[in-house]
Amino acid sequence: MATIMALQSSMAGLSISNSISNSFFGLRLSPFLPSSPSSIKILDKPCAIVMKLKRWERKECKPNSLPVLHKMHVKVGDTVKIIAGREKGKVGEITQIFRHNSTVIVKDMNLKTKHMKSREQGEPGQIVKIEAAIHSSNVMLYSKEQQVASRVGHKILEDGTRVRYLIKTGEVIDSAENWKKVIKERTKAKE
């Protein structure tokens, strides 16, 4: 109510030229008073924000406008075999995952050509090969020792840790030694 009164007083103070004096600009606003306080509706749910994306680019969102993150059977550092698409049958390591649309980037696989503009004047443009994303359903965990791709299973060890393992071979993927190996390889690659 106070905001309506403030708006009315600010609108009344506006000076308008004589050419448009017959319009509504110089007139005071009539106050809007609801008949009862129960007629005012307060929304409990916030409105969903829809991003200006193409229909095929839209991300599924929760009520708080954050994207829905999907559970995935692979993690960064896993060795996988590509089971569908142009790169079918090739083996590589996962370097990045995107949980909002269930895609992964496999090292040196699914290379796409990107044409880059020059950043500075006089510098030529470039044609660069970049790794494009692959849907997680098109990759399968791979055992290097037995050279076989397998689905993933989950089990709890004696010490209470929950680990992933390959169903065909029984090989545990999430052991502490594997993670230490992956971290060492990442630090070597950065140096």
N, C-alpha and C positions, 0 to 999 in steps of 0.2 A: 504494500500500500504506500509505503514511504517512497519507494522508487518511482511509482506513478506520479506522485505529487512533485518529486524532484524533476521528472521529465516534463511535466506541465509547466513548471516555473521556468525551465530553461527554454522551452519552445515559445513562451510568451515574450521573452526578452529578445527574440530575433527581430531584426529590422529588415523589412522587405521593401523593394522599390515599388512605386505607385503603379507600374505597369502590370504587376501581378497581385494587386491588393485584393482582387475579388476571389483569389484562390484560398485554399485552406491554410496556407502557411502562417498567416497572421492571427488566426483564430485559436482560441484556447481549446484544449482537448477536454472532452467530457469524461469525468472519472468513471472507470469501470468498477462497479461494486457488485460482487456476487451476492445473490440472495441469501445464501447461508454458507458458513465455513465448510460444510460437508461437500459443497459443489466443486471445491478445488481438489484436483486429483494429483497425488504425489506418486511418481513412478518409483517402484522399488528396484527394478532392473535397469541398469544403464543401457543406453542404446548401443547396439553393435556398430562399430566403425568399419565401413567397407572401403578398402583401399581402391584407388583408381588403377586397377590392373585389368589386363585382358581376361576374358572368361577362362582361358586355359592356364593362366598364371596365378589365379586366386588361390590363397592359402586358407585352409580351414582354420577358423579361429574359435577360441573359447569365449565365454561371455565377457571376460576382462580384456578382450582384444589381443591377447597373446596367441601366437600360433600353437596348434596342437602338435606336440612332439611325439613321434611314433617310436615304439620299441623296435630295436633292430637286433638281428642275430649276429652281426659283425661289429668289430671295434677297430680303432686305428691301430695299425701294426699287424693285423691278421693277414695271413697269406690266403688268397682266394683264387678260385678258378672261375673264369667267366663262362656261363653256360648258355647264353643267348646273345644274339646281336652279331655285329660285324667282327668283333674280336673273340668269337666263340672258341673255346678250347685253350686260350692263353692263360698263363698263371702270373699273378702280380701281387703286390702288397698294397694295402689300403693306406692312403696318406691323409684322407680327410673324409668326414661323414657329415651329412646334412639331415638332421632328424625331422625337420618340419615337412620335408617331402620325400623322405626315405631314399635318398640317393647317396652314392659314395663316389670318391675319386680314387682310381687305381693308378699306381705309379706307371708312367709310360704307356698307358692304354687309352683307347678311344680318343686319339689326338684329333683336334679340330684346328682349322686354319683361321687365324684372326688377323685382319688387316688393321694396323695401327697407324693413326695419323702422326705427323711430326709434332713434337712438343714445342720446339724452338724454331725460329725462322732460319731457313738455310739447311736445316737437318732433314734428311730424307725420311719418308715413311718406311714402315717395316711390315713384313708378313711373318707372323709368329705362329708356331704350333703350340697349342695349349691342351691340357688334359680336360676333357669334358666329363660330366657326371654320368654315372650308370645307376639304374635303379637297383636297390639292394636285393630284389627278388631275382635278378639276373646274375648274381654271384653266389658261389658256394664255397664254404671253407675247404681248405686243401691241406693234406698231409705231405710234407716234403719227404719224409722218411719212406713212406709206403707208396708215394706217387698216386694217391687216390683222393677224390673229392667226396665229401660226406656232409650229411645234415648235422646240425648241432643239437646236443642234449645238455641238460643241466643236472648236476648232482652235488650232494653235500659230502665233503670229506670228513674223516674222523675228527680233525681239529675244528670243525664247524664252519669252514670256509665253503662258500658256494662257488663252484667252478663250471666252466663250459667244457664239453668234451666232444670228440668226433664219434658219432654212433658206429660207423663201420669199423674203426680201428681201436676205439676206446682211449685214444690219446687225449690227455688233458691239455687244453689250450691256455687257460688262465693261470699257469703256474708262476710263482714269483721269479724264477730264473728267466722265463720268457719275457716278462716285463722289464727286467734289468737289461736283457739283451737289446730290446727295442729302444730303451732310453739311451744306451751307449751308442747305438747306431745313429740315433737322431743327433746326439751331440757331436759325433764325428762328421756327420753330413753338414752341420752348421759351421764347423771349423773349416 
